[in-house]
């Protein structure tokens, strides 16, 4: 993936998204004309990854603002509220979605107080574009912070995809690896395939191959083996939500199992999360774990792997407690999981 | 799977094997005319599971004895030695393979000392058939032993397939579950899909469905989540080799990761292994872990899941140390992993 290829972008009053369901065999964009198209893209995981979902949702709000027949500010604001509701209902776990929607609504309300319909529409669109640009800058800063933890010769194990594709560009966990490579460090990567949706096998493998870093893919069950054999120096994953009050990390299903194994073998376990992924309000019991269609477990591509009539579980995320997390890497510094409240602004 | 359907059997001077690569979509047998056919079936995993491999190899020896043009005992014995070498080279990790081949050769040598070519051939065939029958009886006894550990209301997590299909009939880990059900206990099962070869999703799901026990399938990465949610009372797996001197358990890749998670959550971790799976000689460093073709990771059915050119690791087994194993269930009793040498005969 060329360095400046963006996962989510605004072109000619459309939101363009890389269709990540088609990767790695095809690199195609889908073009969203309405906020409902964006909501569907998020729900179906055409776009996925907490930061990318946040920016896509903000751009969905811009579509809602642009394309409605809003004669009055009141009409526009209720349309935005409706769009926010639809977009917020797509996926319950990643916090960036709510963060992004709240941020856009705040800007819209402010513009509405003093301006015209046009100025509200413009503010919303500009805010969405700003969030996309900020995402890139934040990830670059996060990458630089995290790179200080990476030593020459390290082999970093990563799970799922916390790369360019999970963000607008650059990546969080893979952003740290990218930054280490840019600084000339010689490292290698082990990527887990990440069943059921195979984000590791499809997306992370695609990105690492493009980055030119040496890496090997493993199945999720091989994590213990790889660690036992001394093949893993550090674990580095992204997050869908980090609970700042308690230090719990909500991330792709499988993360908890890896964190337990890392603890067992004394391997540092790092989480790369921009501050937009921090949730300063919730406790672990407040987090809704999304359960997705069990067909995702029964099928790989068009191949059904299980007998008919078999039941499967399909939680999309799990929660890793702070005692298994060495540190959280943010764009504003590296924090122990129990000290994240220090990042709360004013 | 009907109770008395056998995975490996001798019919009309042929060895018939269920082709486990075709399950669960088709239940078909392959018919082996020569020991080389049997060797290929083992290597390609048409037949798999340590006890089933052992009996298949013994029957392969019977084919070698039957079908050679052996005019003298010397010719017959060298033919058997050749067959043994070919069969032994198919898969390096499961110890039952060597155990079965040694046992057949011992019988052949004994018959050769006093008898005719015909009597050696007959002894080999009878020994192979006896081993198949014994396997069923041993697993029934093992099941009864293990069932004493299972309580009403338990949910047992199992990995890979240690069922009827991994043995001649009845199963080891699934044999324990079968015995508990036969005793009227009300239990349920969680089965891991077991990438890359999906023995859990394909074979264990097929067997559990036929047994009528309530169960759910999970991906390998969901183990930590399931345990954290309190959904797992016990872990019960089979083994390809148990090192009696040290208590290390060699089993399907992924077992170690599960054992670490079980330890973390204080969940008992049991290994069901007939004494034919015990290795009374080797140390962990003697065990050769089979690395299989990495295409097994890249493909699921005919679907390629990774970009071209990506490298994958594919160790077929891992080694779980005794400190993670609560007990080993054998047909002769339940043993702490450090006391297995008590089972050595003579």
Interface residues (C-beta under 8 A of the other chain):
Chain A: X24 X25 X159 X190 X192 X193 X194 X195 X196 X198 X201 X202 X205 X206 X209 X215 X216 X217 X218 X219 X220 X221 X222 X223 X224 X225 X226 X228 X253 X254 X256 X257 X258 X259 X260 X261 X263 X264 X297 X300 X301 X302 X303 X304 X305 X306 X307 X309 X310 X311 X312 X313 X315 X318 X319
Chain B: X24 X25 X159 X190 X192 X193 X194 X195 X196 X198 X201 X202 X205 X206 X209 X215 X216 X217 X218 X219 X220 X221 X222 X223 X224 X225 X226 X228 X253 X254 X256 X257 X258 X259 X260 X261 X263 X264 X297 X300 X301 X302 X303 X304 X305 X306 X307 X309 X310 X311 X312 X313 X315 X318 X319
